[in-house]
Amino acid sequence: MGDVPRRGGVPRRGPGFCVAVKANAYGHGAARLAGIAFEEGAEAVGVATVEEGALLRDAGIEGRILLYSIATAQESPLIVELGLEPFVADKEWIEALANASGRRPDGAESEKPLACHLKVDTGMGRIGCRPEDAGELASLIAGAPGLSLAALCTHFPAADVEDQSFTREQLARLDEALSGISRQGVHVPAVHAANSGATLALPESYRNMVRPGIATYGYFPSHDQRRTLELKPVMEFESRVAFVKKVYPGETVSYGRTWCAGRETVIATIPAGYADGYNRLLSNRGEVLLFERTGRARRVPVAGRVCMDQFMVDCGPDSHVAVGDRVVLFGPDRRGPDAEELADAIGTIPYEVLSQVNARVPRLYL
Ligand SMILES: *Cc1c(COP(=O)(O)O)cnc(C)c1O
């Protein structure tokens, strides 16, 4: 949207940013990250549920909040009250919102129409109207007294691969929808589409605003895209050694006795487990970065099964590990694993590793 004001008042040329802060900002803490996003010049933030939007409003976030998923009709009055900007894709949802927005609790008409984002399915197959139906739905929104059309948008299922031909086809379908709407005489104030994959690789997809998520948290959406710039992971998941002991050949560690000492060694217990978001599939597989008081930082492997609240690591026979030593489960330090390495080890993606970090884990913002 032309000149975007940045912190310090220096205008930046280019598209606006809508930063995804759904799923507790991919585990980072939604309220704090939304605040930072707006300080850094974001035009909006994106949530998946009405409750996530309510949490942000309760935390004092006053900026624009886009609601990426379709909610229920029962939630529409709350959407209006919170001033969320919902994605819409069918007549029923538009009518539910129009009903809620047309009426205030005192019966009077709302002064401010609810800004809706018409979502076109150009190939994601999740939510969205068909491109040929966009014109009719846009007219419906424009004609509803309580609603306004804020933007036309879509989503890409394969923008994080080297070959962008499918994403380009999607952009053509988006343009087709846009012309359909113009033919109905409805003005479209903005268009947005790009997730992290497209933001990193396809400037022609930017339109008025980009909607990255994972890239803002320092990870690439996939391995299948050329990495033309460096991203630095934002989150460091750390803990402290809670207990240290020696084990002797033949002794086992943790549930199921899947790890057995083949030599005398030093085992440290870490007070974090799968309920904190350290995936149980990392049993006998993960590695953590251990900072011994001697100043040494090195990787040590998980020994045995990860429990709900604790897991053990094998520090080796000569270790000087002590209670209170810092361990990094994943983070930006190149000597240790990052969320992508852990994701690769257990067959998932960094999105899942990050968003699984449970709410009980204290977040410190440095
Ligand atoms: C989650 C989401 C995004 C961000 O996706 P990333 O791959 O994390 O960049 C953008 N748009 C919509 C609609 C989303 O649901």
The ligand as an ORCA input file, in Angstrom:
! r2SCAN-3c Opt
* xyz 0 1
  C      -0.763    -19.335      8.246
  C      -1.164    -18.500      7.115
  C      -0.241    -17.661      6.481
  C       1.242    -17.681      6.804
  O       1.847    -18.859      6.300
  P       3.419    -19.107      6.373
  O       3.643    -20.309      5.550
  O       3.749    -19.331      7.816
  O       4.081    -17.888      5.848
  C      -0.716    -16.801      5.499
  N      -2.019    -16.791      5.152
  C      -2.926    -17.624      5.721
  C      -4.340    -17.576      5.279
  C      -2.530    -18.504      6.711
  O      -3.428    -19.322      7.266
*
